[in-house]
């Protein structure tokens, strides 16, 4: 089955990739959802069975302490996150649990895979649709069964095409606000559900429109260098590269400084390679009308 994706230049067939470096934390029990709803950014009231949504547990200052993908299981919720963070995440949840009737279980070795553009779905709770991507791509996460190639290049390319960032690969935990990595664009943070850890700071950014860093899509005139390569304009650093495949990458950048460079015709460089920066296709934000006077 051939297909052409909505990302620029993407042409492929149905794909299945075995994911490595991930772990699961399961939270079950009669109070599980109630206590989680009060601390994480995702609105669990809007999480349907068969869906996988992004989210985060923040510091009181609003920075991302842990990022994850959350879905429903029988009697509770399943968190999918980078394996090096899973044990600390489980311990942090235990601190917040207090007297809530909830069990927290860590699964360090749980195989999982992702596949997309596959016409067959599944009603099993081990297969969930990744809501970070357009529904027509049918991006599905399969838990408990490894599948497909171990080469994650195609998966990384899909994330890049849709501006989907992940901690460790694209930004550092403890250094980014939810807006910086577009969680407000993918139902990863709710401004309607009420309190969660760090909510006051994040809500203020939302209502004042003060988010200036964003994940963008970088396209280079040649193959791009490694993640972490600085983006510069006129000799001033305006961001860094994240995940890279060939001449395309994710970039965490100051959108006010990107707009200023574009308006002035100043080349933007990733190392010594000229790049163009674009807003992800499903994003609802735009470049600011004018650059910040304090940029």
C-alpha positions as CSV (number, residue, x, y, z in Angstrom):
1,X,0.0,0.0,0.0
2,X,1.7,3.2,-1.1
3,X,1.0,6.6,0.3
4,X,2.1,10.2,0.4
5,X,2.3,11.8,3.8
6,X,1.4,15.4,4.4
7,X,5.0,16.2,5.5
8,X,7.0,17.8,2.8
9,X,8.7,15.3,0.6
10,X,7.4,12.3,2.5
11,X,6.6,9.2,0.4
12,X,6.4,5.8,2.0
13,X,4.5,2.5,2.6
14,X,3.0,1.1,5.8
15,X,5.6,1.2,8.5
16,X,6.3,-0.7,11.7
17,X,9.1,0.2,14.0
18,X,10.2,-1.5,17.2
19,X,10.9,1.2,19.8
20,X,13.7,1.0,22.3
21,X,14.6,3.0,25.3
22,X,11.1,3.3,26.7
23,X,9.4,2.0,29.8
24,X,5.9,1.9,31.3
25,X,4.4,3.0,34.6
26,X,0.9,1.7,35.4
27,X,-1.3,3.5,38.0
28,X,-4.4,1.6,39.0
29,X,-7.0,1.7,41.8
30,X,-10.2,3.5,42.7
31,X,-8.4,6.9,43.3
32,X,-5.8,6.6,40.5
33,X,-7.5,9.0,38.0
34,X,-8.5,11.5,40.6
35,X,-5.0,12.0,42.1
36,X,-3.4,12.0,38.6
37,X,-5.8,14.6,37.3
38,X,-4.7,17.0,40.0
39,X,-1.0,16.9,39.2
40,X,-0.4,16.2,35.4
41,X,-1.0,18.6,32.5
42,X,-3.2,16.3,30.4
43,X,-7.0,16.5,30.9
44,X,-7.9,12.9,31.7
45,X,-11.6,13.7,31.3
46,X,-10.9,14.1,27.6
47,X,-8.8,10.9,27.2
48,X,-10.9,8.2,25.5
49,X,-10.2,4.5,25.4
50,X,-8.0,3.6,22.5
51,X,-6.3,7.0,22.6
52,X,-2.7,8.0,23.5
53,X,-2.1,11.6,24.5
54,X,1.0,13.5,25.5
55,X,1.5,15.2,28.8
56,X,3.9,16.2,31.5
57,X,4.6,16.5,35.2
58,X,5.9,19.9,35.9
59,X,8.0,21.7,38.5
60,X,6.1,24.3,40.5
61,X,7.9,26.8,38.3
62,X,6.2,25.3,35.2
63,X,9.2,23.5,33.7
64,X,8.8,20.0,32.3
65,X,10.2,17.5,34.9
66,X,8.9,14.4,33.1
67,X,7.2,14.0,29.7
68,X,5.1,11.0,28.8
69,X,2.3,9.5,26.7
70,X,-0.7,8.4,28.6
71,X,-3.5,5.9,27.8
72,X,-6.2,4.0,29.5
73,X,-6.0,0.4,30.8
74,X,-8.4,-1.6,32.8
75,X,-8.7,-0.1,36.2
76,X,-6.3,2.8,35.6
77,X,-3.8,4.5,33.3
78,X,-0.6,3.6,31.5
79,X,2.4,6.0,31.2
80,X,4.9,5.5,28.4
81,X,8.1,7.5,28.9
82,X,11.9,7.3,28.4
83,X,13.3,4.4,30.4
84,X,16.0,6.4,32.2
85,X,13.2,8.6,33.7
86,X,10.7,5.9,34.6
87,X,11.8,5.0,38.1
88,X,12.1,8.6,39.1
89,X,8.7,9.3,37.7
90,X,7.2,6.4,39.6
91,X,8.8,7.6,42.8
92,X,7.5,11.2,42.2
93,X,4.0,9.9,41.7
94,X,4.3,8.0,45.0
95,X,5.1,11.2,46.8
96,X,2.0,12.9,45.3
97,X,-0.2,9.9,46.0
98,X,-0.5,10.6,49.8
99,X,-3.6,8.7,51.0
100,X,-5.1,8.0,47.6
101,X,-6.0,4.4,46.9
102,X,-3.7,3.8,44.0
103,X,-1.0,1.3,43.0
104,X,2.0,2.4,41.0
105,X,3.9,-0.2,39.1
106,X,7.1,0.1,37.0
107,X,7.7,-2.1,33.9
108,X,11.2,-1.4,32.8
109,X,11.3,-4.2,30.1
110,X,8.1,-3.9,28.2
111,X,8.4,-4.3,24.4
112,X,6.5,-1.8,22.3
113,X,6.2,-0.8,18.6
114,X,4.7,1.9,16.5
115,X,3.1,1.5,13.2
116,X,1.3,3.9,10.8
117,X,-0.6,4.0,7.5
118,X,-1.9,0.5,8.4
119,X,-5.6,0.1,7.5
120,X,-6.3,-2.4,10.2
121,X,-7.0,-1.0,13.7
122,X,-7.6,-2.9,16.9
123,X,-10.0,-2.7,19.8
124,X,-7.4,-4.1,22.3
125,X,-6.2,-1.8,24.9
126,X,-2.7,-2.8,24.0
127,X,-3.1,-0.9,20.7
128,X,-3.8,2.9,21.0
129,X,-3.8,5.7,18.5
130,X,-1.2,8.4,19.0
131,X,-3.2,11.6,19.0
132,X,-0.1,13.8,18.4
133,X,-0.5,13.0,14.7
134,X,-3.3,13.5,12.2
135,X,-6.0,10.8,12.4
136,X,-5.6,9.9,8.7
137,X,-2.0,8.7,9.4
138,X,-3.4,6.1,11.8
139,X,-0.3,6.2,14.0
140,X,-0.7,3.3,16.5
141,X,1.3,2.3,19.5
142,X,1.4,-1.5,20.2
143,X,2.3,-2.5,23.8
144,X,3.6,-5.9,24.8
145,X,4.7,-7.1,21.3
146,X,7.8,-6.0,19.5
147,X,7.3,-5.5,15.8
148,X,8.9,-4.2,12.6
149,X,12.4,-2.9,12.1
150,X,14.8,-1.9,14.9
151,X,15.9,1.1,12.8
152,X,14.0,4.1,14.1
153,X,14.9,6.4,11.2
154,X,11.4,6.3,9.6
155,X,9.8,7.0,13.0
156,X,12.1,9.9,13.6
157,X,11.4,11.3,10.1
158,X,7.6,11.1,10.8
159,X,8.0,13.0,14.1
160,X,10.1,15.6,12.3
161,X,7.5,16.0,9.5
162,X,4.8,16.7,12.1
163,X,6.8,18.7,14.6
164,X,6.5,16.1,17.4
165,X,9.3,16.6,20.0
166,X,10.4,14.2,22.7
167,X,12.5,14.8,25.8
168,X,16.1,13.8,25.6
169,X,16.1,13.8,21.8
170,X,14.8,17.3,21.2
171,X,14.9,19.2,24.5
172,X,16.3,18.8,28.0
173,X,14.0,18.0,31.0
174,X,14.0,20.8,33.5
175,X,14.7,23.4,30.8
176,X,11.5,23.7,28.8
177,X,7.9,24.9,29.4
178,X,5.0,23.0,27.8
179,X,4.5,25.8,25.3
180,X,8.2,25.5,24.2
181,X,7.7,22.0,22.9
182,X,4.1,22.5,21.6
183,X,2.3,20.5,24.2
184,X,-0.4,23.2,24.1
185,X,-0.9,22.2,20.4
186,X,-1.4,18.5,20.9
187,X,-3.8,18.3,23.9
188,X,-0.8,17.7,26.2
189,X,-1.8,20.6,28.5
190,X,-5.2,21.7,29.6
191,X,-6.2,25.2,30.5
192,X,-9.8,24.2,31.4
193,X,-9.5,21.5,33.9
194,X,-8.2,23.5,36.9
195,X,-5.2,23.0,39.0
196,X,-2.1,20.8,38.3
197,X,1.5,21.2,39.4
198,X,2.9,24.4,37.7
199,X,-0.5,25.4,36.4
200,X,-0.3,29.0,37.5
201,X,2.9,29.8,35.5
202,X,1.7,27.8,32.4
203,X,-1.7,29.4,32.4
204,X,-0.2,32.9,32.7
205,X,2.0,32.2,29.6
206,X,-1.1,31.0,27.7
207,X,-3.3,34.0,28.6
208,X,-0.6,36.6,28.1
209,X,0.8,35.0,24.9
210,X,4.3,35.2,26.1
211,X,5.6,31.9,24.7
212,X,8.7,32.8,22.6
213,X,10.4,29.4,22.2
214,X,8.8,26.8,20.0
215,X,9.6,23.5,18.2
216,X,9.9,24.2,14.5
217,X,10.8,22.1,11.4
218,X,14.2,22.9,9.9
219,X,15.1,22.1,6.3
220,X,18.7,22.5,5.4
221,X,20.4,23.2,2.0
222,X,22.5,20.0,2.8
223,X,22.5,17.3,5.4
224,X,22.3,18.7,8.9
225,X,24.7,18.1,11.7
226,X,24.1,16.3,15.0
227,X,21.4,17.2,17.5
228,X,22.5,20.1,19.7
229,X,24.0,22.0,16.9
230,X,23.3,25.7,17.5
231,X,21.1,27.7,15.2
232,X,22.5,31.2,14.5
233,X,21.4,34.3,12.7
234,X,23.8,37.2,12.2
235,X,26.2,35.5,14.7
236,X,23.6,35.3,17.4
237,X,22.3,32.0,18.7
238,X,18.5,31.6,18.3
239,X,18.0,27.9,18.9
240,X,19.3,24.4,18.6
241,X,18.7,21.3,16.5
242,X,16.9,18.3,17.9
243,X,16.3,15.0,16.1
244,X,17.9,14.9,12.6
245,X,17.3,12.8,9.5
246,X,19.2,13.9,6.4
247,X,18.5,17.5,5.7
248,X,15.5,17.8,8.0
249,X,15.3,18.2,11.7
250,X,13.3,19.5,14.6
251,X,14.6,22.8,16.1
252,X,13.8,24.5,19.4
253,X,14.1,28.1,18.6
254,X,13.1,31.7,19.6
255,X,10.3,32.5,17.2
256,X,10.7,36.2,17.7
257,X,14.4,36.0,16.7
258,X,13.5,33.7,13.8
259,X,10.9,36.3,12.5
260,X,13.4,39.1,12.9
261,X,16.0,37.2,10.8
262,X,13.4,36.4,8.1
263,X,12.2,40.0,8.0
264,X,15.7,41.3,7.6
265,X,16.8,38.6,5.1
266,X,19.5,37.4,7.5
267,X,20.5,33.7,6.8
268,X,19.8,31.2,9.5
269,X,22.5,28.6,9.9
270,X,22.7,25.3,11.7
271,X,26.5,25.1,12.1
272,X,27.6,26.1,8.6
273,X,24.4,24.8,6.7
274,X,21.7,27.3,5.7
275,X,18.3,26.3,6.9
276,X,14.7,27.4,6.6
277,X,12.4,27.1,9.6
278,X,8.7,26.3,9.4
279,X,5.8,26.0,11.8
280,X,4.6,22.4,12.1
281,X,1.6,21.7,9.8
282,X,-1.0,21.1,12.6
283,X,0.2,24.0,14.9
284,X,-2.2,26.9,15.6
285,X,0.5,29.4,16.5
286,X,2.3,31.7,14.1
287,X,5.4,33.8,14.0
288,X,5.0,37.1,16.0
289,X,3.9,40.1,13.9
290,X,7.1,41.9,15.0
291,X,10.3,40.9,16.8
292,X,10.4,41.6,20.5
293,X,12.1,44.8,21.4
294,X,14.0,42.9,24.2
295,X,15.2,40.1,21.8
